[in-house]
Amino acid sequence: MTEHNGKLGRRDFLRALGAGAGVAVATAAPLASEAVAVETTDEKLKARYKESDHIKAYYRVNRYPTK
């Protein structure tokens, strides 16, 4: 039999770490609030894609060879 001499073993450490993480998540959950995005109908329908120079370069560099 081995004596622990007050040392925390690896398994005990991981068990305590897991329990601490569970407690941290449980206490942080009520603090989180739901984010609400407010967009008008015009904002929802507007074009979001903008072909800028870096987008053009991406498509130019990543062209696949034709068959």
N, C-alpha and C positions, 0 to 999 in steps of 0.2 A: 504494500500500500504506500502511496505517496502522500506526503503532507503538503498542503498548499501554502502554508506560512503566510497567509493573508494576501497572497498574490491572486490577481484576477486572471483566470485562464482565458484562452482565446475564444472558446465557445461561450463562456460566461460574458465576455466582453461583447461579442456579436449579438448575443441575446439581449443584453442591456441596450445596445445601440439600436436594435430593432424596436424595442419597446419605447425608447425615447423618441424615435422617428414617428411612431404611431401617435404618441401623445402630442407631438408638435403639429402634426397634420390635423388632429382633432381640435386643437385649440385655434388653429389658423383658419379653419373652414368657416366659422361664423363671421370672421372679419372680411371675407371676400364678398364683394358686391357685384351685381350683374351690370355689365356695361351696356349702355343703350345707345345705338347709333341713330341719329336723327337725319334722315335724308328726304328731301322733297322728291316728288315724282320726276321732275326735270333732272335732278341729280342722279337718280337711279337709271335714267334712260340715256344719259350723256355718254359719248364715246370716251373710253378710258385708255385706249391704245394710242400711243404717240410714237411714230417712227422717227426716232432721233438717230444721231450719228453712231452711237454705240450699238443700237439695235441693227442698223444697216451693216455694220462691221461684223456683228455676230452671224447674221444670215450669210454674208459673203464668205466668211471663213468656214462656216459649217455646211457648205453646199455638198450634197452627195453627188458622186459621178453619175452621169446618165448612162443608161444601159444600151 
